[in-house]
Amino acid sequence: MIVLEWLLTIVAPCDAAEPWQLGSQDAATPMMQGIIDLHHDILFFLILILVFVSRMLVRVLWHFYYEFHPFPQRIVHGTTIEILRTIFPSIIPMFIAIPSFALLYSMDEVVVDPAITIKAIGHQWYRSAPPHEGDLSATKCTGGSRSIWLTGNLPFPSSRDYKNYSMPETGSWGG
C-alpha cells in the first residue's frame, strides 16, 4: 500500500501548505532554515522540561500520599537539590541564547547585490510607491528554486480605495 501511494504521489515544483499541516513549510532561504532549526532546538528543551516536571509531579504525588505518611515532616533539608534547582534552570536559557544570537546577527548581514529593491511609502490611510527608475518589465528575480516574474509597475491602491469607517460621511448623521 505504501509503495502504491509512493508511486501515485505527484511532486509539485513549488512548496505550499498542505491540508492539516502541523509544521512549517520547506525553507526557501537560509534565514528560514535557521529559524526552523532554532524552533526545533527550543522544542527539544521544552519537551525535556515537560518530561522532567511531569516526572517530579507524579513522583511527589506517589511518594507523599497521605495514607503512606499521615504525619509529614515539618522541615525538609536538601542543600544539594536546592543548588541544582537554582543552577539548572539558568543553564537552559544559555543553551537557547547561543543559537538565537547567532541567527539574530546573521540576519544583520547586508545583501551586497540585491536582485530588486522596492521602496514603499506608508501613509496614514493608504500606501503608495514611487515610480521605479529602472526597467521592471520581464525582470526575473530568482531565489533558489522559485522564480517571480515582474511585469510593469507594482499595483498599489490609491487613497480613494480606503474609507474611514470610524467617521460618518457628510450628511449621514442619522436622526
Backbone bond lengths (Angstrom), bond angles and torsions (degrees), N, CA, C in turn:
res aa  C-N    CA-C-N  psi(-1)  N-CA   C-N-CA  omega(-1)  CA-C   N-CA-C  phi
1 M - - - 1.451 - - 1.524 110.68 -
2 I 1.320 116.46 -42.41 1.459 120.17 -179.91 1.521 110.51 -66.00
3 V 1.322 116.46 -38.69 1.465 120.22 179.04 1.523 109.83 -64.61
4 L 1.332 117.50 -39.64 1.456 121.35 178.77 1.527 110.78 -64.43
5 E 1.338 117.14 -42.83 1.460 120.01 176.88 1.521 110.81 -63.66
6 W 1.310 117.41 -38.00 1.461 120.86 -179.92 1.525 110.80 -66.04
7 L 1.330 116.68 -38.30 1.459 120.11 -179.77 1.524 112.21 -71.32
8 L 1.334 117.70 -30.88 1.453 121.17 -176.41 1.521 113.44 -92.60
9 T 1.305 117.57 -0.79 1.457 120.67 -179.29 1.520 109.81 -74.43
10 I 1.320 115.37 131.83 1.459 120.62 177.33 1.520 107.29 -99.53
11 V 1.316 116.22 125.48 1.452 121.15 -179.02 1.520 108.43 -90.29
12 A 1.329 116.42 121.62 1.459 120.75 178.82 1.521 109.75 -83.85
13 P 1.334 117.89 143.99 1.464 119.52 -179.07 1.523 113.08 -72.01
14 C 1.318 118.73 -22.07 1.461 121.98 -179.76 1.520 109.32 -117.04
15 D 1.309 114.84 155.37 1.453 119.52 179.33 1.520 109.29 -89.27
16 A 1.301 116.56 139.62 1.454 121.99 177.97 1.517 108.08 -148.11
17 A 1.307 115.50 162.30 1.456 120.04 178.36 1.522 109.65 -68.48
18 E 1.315 115.36 142.61 1.454 121.37 178.93 1.522 108.84 -105.78
19 P 1.322 118.16 156.27 1.455 119.23 176.80 1.532 111.06 -60.31
20 W 1.293 116.24 134.85 1.463 125.05 179.24 1.532 112.46 62.19
21 Q 1.299 116.68 29.85 1.461 120.88 178.98 1.524 109.33 -74.04
22 L 1.327 116.85 131.32 1.458 121.00 -178.46 1.520 112.96 -100.89
23 G 1.301 118.36 -28.35 1.454 121.03 -176.98 1.516 112.13 -98.48
24 S 1.316 115.08 -173.07 1.457 121.19 177.89 1.523 110.11 -79.05
25 Q 1.323 114.76 162.34 1.452 119.37 173.37 1.522 108.50 -74.71
26 D 1.314 116.43 168.54 1.456 119.90 177.27 1.518 109.35 -62.62
27 A 1.322 115.61 141.49 1.459 120.50 -177.13 1.523 110.69 -72.44
28 A 1.327 115.72 136.27 1.459 120.95 177.38 1.523 111.41 -98.72
29 T 1.320 117.54 -19.91 1.462 121.53 -178.95 1.523 109.26 -129.11
30 P 1.319 117.12 160.63 1.467 119.43 175.54 1.528 112.85 -63.34
31 M 1.335 117.47 -29.33 1.473 120.26 177.82 1.529 110.32 -64.63
32 M 1.324 116.38 -45.14 1.462 119.29 179.75 1.516 110.83 -66.00
33 Q 1.315 117.19 -36.33 1.465 119.90 176.59 1.525 110.20 -63.86
34 G 1.333 117.28 -38.21 1.461 120.81 176.16 1.516 112.04 -65.75
35 I 1.337 117.49 -38.35 1.464 121.08 178.01 1.524 110.16 -65.61
36 I 1.318 117.40 -41.93 1.466 120.79 178.90 1.525 110.40 -65.16
37 D 1.334 117.27 -41.77 1.466 120.13 178.13 1.525 111.31 -63.99
38 L 1.339 117.16 -40.68 1.465 120.41 177.19 1.526 110.39 -63.77
39 H 1.329 117.01 -39.37 1.464 120.53 176.83 1.522 110.97 -60.13
40 H 1.331 116.84 -42.99 1.463 120.07 179.91 1.527 111.13 -66.59
41 D 1.337 117.67 -37.83 1.466 120.56 177.91 1.525 111.23 -64.39
42 I 1.332 116.70 -44.98 1.465 120.33 179.97 1.520 110.32 -66.90
43 L 1.324 117.43 -37.19 1.463 120.61 178.42 1.525 111.26 -64.35
44 F 1.336 117.47 -35.03 1.460 120.94 176.19 1.527 110.54 -60.51
45 F 1.336 116.80 -47.93 1.462 119.91 179.65 1.524 111.38 -66.46
46 L 1.321 117.34 -35.48 1.461 120.75 178.23 1.524 111.24 -63.28
47 I 1.321 117.07 -43.88 1.465 120.60 178.69 1.521 110.65 -67.93
48 L 1.331 117.20 -38.26 1.461 121.32 177.08 1.528 110.87 -60.19
49 I 1.314 117.82 -45.02 1.464 121.76 178.85 1.521 110.41 -67.08
50 L 1.324 117.62 -41.27 1.464 121.05 179.32 1.524 111.56 -61.17
51 V 1.316 117.29 -43.77 1.466 120.73 179.34 1.526 110.45 -66.24
52 F 1.321 117.17 -42.78 1.465 120.64 -179.16 1.527 111.42 -64.09
53 V 1.324 117.51 -46.62 1.467 120.76 -179.29 1.524 110.47 -67.10
54 S 1.324 118.00 -39.40 1.469 120.14 177.97 1.521 111.27 -64.49
55 R 1.321 116.98 -41.12 1.460 120.65 178.19 1.527 110.98 -63.45
56 M 1.322 116.61 -43.01 1.467 119.72 179.51 1.528 111.12 -65.89
57 L 1.326 117.27 -38.95 1.460 120.56 179.46 1.521 111.15 -65.12
58 V 1.326 117.20 -45.09 1.465 120.55 178.70 1.522 110.29 -64.70
59 R 1.325 117.10 -40.07 1.467 120.95 -179.98 1.531 111.17 -64.05
60 V 1.323 116.43 -42.38 1.467 119.89 179.01 1.522 110.20 -66.27
61 L 1.319 117.33 -43.40 1.462 119.39 179.36 1.530 111.60 -65.78
62 W 1.306 118.23 -33.60 1.456 121.70 -179.22 1.529 111.80 -75.30
63 H 1.326 117.17 -47.04 1.462 120.36 -173.29 1.524 114.05 -82.82
64 F 1.314 117.98 -21.81 1.464 119.48 -177.48 1.520 111.44 -113.39
65 Y 1.309 115.37 38.92 1.457 120.76 175.61 1.526 108.27 -71.80
66 Y 1.320 117.50 141.35 1.461 120.52 -170.36 1.528 113.35 -66.25
67 E 1.328 119.47 -24.27 1.462 119.61 179.04 1.524 111.29 -75.72
68 F 1.351 117.54 -28.25 1.464 120.29 177.73 1.524 111.25 -77.79
69 H 1.320 117.29 -37.36 1.464 122.77 -178.77 1.527 108.70 -128.49
70 P 1.330 117.93 84.95 1.469 119.01 -177.05 1.531 112.65 -69.41
71 F 1.337 118.38 -25.69 1.457 121.68 179.31 1.531 108.61 -119.20
72 P 1.323 117.89 97.07 1.463 119.25 -176.77 1.523 111.60 -71.67
73 Q 1.323 115.29 157.08 1.456 119.95 176.51 1.523 108.85 -70.77
74 R 1.319 115.30 145.22 1.456 118.64 -178.19 1.527 111.32 -82.70
75 I 1.323 117.73 -32.05 1.464 121.49 -178.74 1.519 108.03 -129.73
76 V 1.328 116.22 130.66 1.454 121.27 177.03 1.526 107.15 -118.51
77 H 1.339 116.00 121.14 1.461 120.97 179.20 1.519 108.19 -101.13
78 G 1.312 116.14 130.42 1.458 121.24 177.51 1.521 109.52 -156.26
79 T 1.327 116.34 77.52 1.462 120.25 -177.13 1.521 111.22 -63.00
80 T 1.314 117.42 -41.87 1.463 120.83 -177.59 1.528 111.35 -64.12
81 I 1.314 116.71 -44.99 1.464 119.31 -178.91 1.520 111.08 -68.21
82 E 1.333 117.61 -32.70 1.463 120.43 177.48 1.524 111.14 -66.89
83 I 1.315 117.09 -39.51 1.465 120.72 178.35 1.527 109.83 -66.88
84 L 1.323 117.11 -43.24 1.466 120.05 179.37 1.528 111.67 -65.70
85 R 1.340 116.67 -38.83 1.457 119.64 179.41 1.520 112.14 -69.54
86 T 1.316 117.69 -18.80 1.457 121.01 177.65 1.524 111.61 -90.01
87 I 1.320 117.68 -42.18 1.462 121.35 -174.28 1.530 111.91 -81.09
88 F 1.321 118.15 -41.45 1.464 120.81 -175.14 1.532 113.41 -59.79
89 P 1.351 119.75 -45.18 1.475 118.05 177.81 1.526 113.99 -66.12
90 S 1.320 118.56 -20.36 1.464 119.16 177.61 1.526 112.02 -83.98
91 I 1.322 118.20 -16.31 1.464 121.11 178.31 1.531 110.59 -81.40
92 I 1.317 117.90 -34.87 1.467 121.53 -177.79 1.531 112.28 -60.51
93 P 1.349 120.66 -45.85 1.476 118.10 177.24 1.524 113.74 -62.53
94 M 1.325 117.71 -27.28 1.467 118.90 176.58 1.525 110.45 -67.15
95 F 1.339 117.38 -39.33 1.461 120.01 177.65 1.527 111.68 -67.27
96 I 1.330 117.19 -28.60 1.459 120.61 177.58 1.528 110.54 -81.56
97 A 1.332 117.56 -33.96 1.465 121.17 -174.98 1.522 112.70 -70.39
98 I 1.309 118.23 -34.89 1.468 120.20 -175.88 1.533 111.33 -61.92
99 P 1.351 120.62 -52.53 1.474 117.59 178.18 1.525 113.35 -69.37
100 S 1.344 117.94 -29.28 1.465 118.27 -179.80 1.524 111.20 -70.65
101 F 1.331 118.47 -37.31 1.465 119.98 176.02 1.525 111.05 -68.71
102 A 1.319 117.03 -37.15 1.467 119.30 176.86 1.526 110.49 -62.00
103 L 1.332 117.24 -41.49 1.461 120.74 177.83 1.524 110.96 -67.47
104 L 1.321 117.24 -40.55 1.460 121.44 -179.66 1.524 111.43 -62.72
105 Y 1.321 117.39 -45.12 1.462 120.14 -179.23 1.527 112.00 -73.56
106 S 1.312 118.27 -26.55 1.465 118.94 176.01 1.525 111.19 -72.46
107 M 1.339 118.12 -23.42 1.462 120.88 176.33 1.520 111.68 -73.43
108 D 1.323 117.77 -20.11 1.458 121.27 180.00 1.517 113.34 -79.74
109 E 1.308 118.01 -10.72 1.454 119.95 -178.89 1.526 109.95 -62.24
110 V 1.305 115.50 136.16 1.458 121.50 -176.77 1.526 109.10 -83.86
111 V 1.322 115.38 135.78 1.457 120.33 176.05 1.525 107.49 -76.10
112 V 1.326 117.47 124.98 1.460 121.67 -173.97 1.523 111.52 -71.84
113 D 1.311 117.78 -50.09 1.457 121.08 -176.11 1.528 109.19 -132.20
114 P 1.343 118.10 86.44 1.463 118.72 -178.58 1.523 110.96 -70.16
115 A 1.319 116.07 148.23 1.461 120.69 179.93 1.522 110.91 -72.56
116 I 1.329 117.49 -35.56 1.460 121.17 -179.94 1.519 108.23 -152.11
117 T 1.320 115.64 145.19 1.457 121.86 176.49 1.517 107.66 -127.69
118 I 1.324 117.23 127.27 1.455 122.17 -179.79 1.518 107.81 -115.94
119 K 1.330 116.66 126.93 1.455 121.79 177.72 1.525 107.19 -102.00
120 A 1.316 117.13 114.35 1.459 121.95 178.52 1.515 108.12 -111.88
121 I 1.318 116.53 132.31 1.456 122.06 -178.24 1.518 107.53 -107.79
122 G 1.320 117.37 124.61 1.452 121.35 -179.81 1.515 111.43 -97.59
123 H 1.319 116.78 130.59 1.455 122.97 175.79 1.522 107.51 -113.29
124 Q 1.325 116.94 -179.05 1.455 118.56 -174.84 1.528 112.40 -68.11
125 W 1.324 118.00 -41.10 1.455 119.55 -174.34 1.517 113.23 -118.34
126 Y 1.314 118.42 -2.21 1.457 119.80 -178.53 1.519 108.75 -155.92
127 R 1.310 116.57 175.63 1.456 121.01 176.16 1.524 108.51 -130.22
128 S 1.301 115.26 156.51 1.460 119.63 179.64 1.515 108.41 -146.26
129 A 1.304 115.26 167.33 1.458 120.76 176.96 1.515 107.87 -138.01
130 P 1.324 116.70 133.60 1.466 117.63 177.06 1.520 109.65 -69.51
131 P 1.320 117.50 156.34 1.469 118.87 178.57 1.521 110.63 -62.31
132 H 1.308 115.13 140.80 1.463 120.44 -177.56 1.520 109.63 -73.00
133 E 1.333 115.55 137.73 1.459 119.62 -176.63 1.523 112.05 -77.01
134 G 1.299 117.81 -28.31 1.460 120.63 -178.09 1.513 111.78 -94.58
135 D 1.306 115.57 -168.54 1.456 122.00 179.33 1.520 108.53 -99.25
136 L 1.340 116.62 116.20 1.458 121.16 179.89 1.521 112.40 -97.55
137 S 1.294 118.39 -3.62 1.456 119.37 -175.45 1.522 110.06 -70.52
138 A 1.302 114.86 126.80 1.463 123.36 177.31 1.521 112.35 54.93
139 T 1.326 115.85 41.91 1.460 120.52 175.66 1.513 107.74 -91.11
140 K 1.296 117.29 129.20 1.462 121.02 -178.33 1.524 108.78 -103.84
141 C 1.322 115.84 119.11 1.459 121.37 177.28 1.518 107.08 -107.61
142 T 1.281 117.60 116.26 1.459 120.09 -177.24 1.508 109.70 -104.71
143 G 1.294 115.93 143.29 1.450 122.62 175.31 1.511 108.35 -139.34
144 G 1.301 118.11 85.56 1.458 120.76 -177.86 1.516 109.70 75.74
145 S 1.335 116.10 -122.58 1.455 120.48 -177.21 1.522 112.54 -94.78
146 R 1.332 117.49 -0.55 1.455 120.12 -178.19 1.523 109.81 -102.71
147 S 1.317 117.25 149.45 1.457 122.07 178.23 1.515 108.88 -130.79
148 I 1.328 116.01 141.23 1.453 122.23 176.97 1.520 106.95 -124.04
149 W 1.327 116.45 126.83 1.461 120.05 178.19 1.515 108.06 -104.56
150 L 1.315 116.56 123.83 1.452 121.92 177.79 1.518 108.44 -106.08
151 T 1.308 116.54 129.77 1.460 120.26 178.07 1.516 107.94 -127.22
152 G 1.308 117.28 124.41 1.456 122.00 177.23 1.516 112.07 73.24
153 N 1.325 115.38 -163.81 1.458 120.78 179.53 1.520 110.12 -79.71
154 L 1.302 116.02 154.81 1.455 120.69 178.71 1.523 109.22 -77.79
155 P 1.317 118.46 131.29 1.462 119.66 -177.18 1.528 111.09 -79.23
156 F 1.310 116.09 126.92 1.453 122.30 172.08 1.519 107.37 -125.02
157 P 1.317 118.12 135.06 1.462 119.04 179.98 1.528 110.68 -67.79
158 S 1.309 115.47 148.44 1.457 119.64 179.37 1.520 109.52 -82.51
159 S 1.319 115.59 177.86 1.460 120.02 -175.74 1.520 111.83 -68.25
160 R 1.331 118.82 -24.79 1.459 119.32 -177.74 1.527 112.61 -77.33
161 D 1.333 118.17 -8.21 1.455 120.62 177.99 1.527 112.17 -78.08
162 Y 1.317 117.07 -14.98 1.456 121.12 -177.86 1.517 109.20 -110.72
163 K 1.310 116.22 138.36 1.453 121.01 176.32 1.518 108.57 -116.90
164 N 1.298 115.12 149.84 1.448 121.08 175.32 1.523 106.94 -92.94
165 Y 1.314 117.56 99.47 1.450 121.62 -176.18 1.523 112.52 -80.73
166 S 1.326 118.10 -7.99 1.459 119.35 179.01 1.526 111.45 -80.69
167 M 1.335 118.39 -19.60 1.463 122.42 179.52 1.529 108.39 -111.26
168 P 1.330 117.75 133.18 1.464 118.69 178.15 1.524 110.36 -71.27
169 E 1.328 115.55 149.54 1.455 119.99 178.34 1.522 109.64 -73.60
170 T 1.322 116.55 164.48 1.459 121.81 -177.67 1.524 109.82 -63.60
171 G 1.320 115.79 130.68 1.451 120.66 177.10 1.514 114.12 84.77
172 S 1.326 119.31 4.86 1.465 119.88 -179.03 1.521 110.92 -117.94
173 W 1.335 117.08 42.09 1.461 121.02 -178.92 1.515 111.73 -76.78
174 G 1.274 118.92 -14.76 1.461 121.05 -179.46 1.518 109.87 79.08
175 G 1.271 116.60 179.00 1.444 114.16 178.42 1.452 115.73 163.33
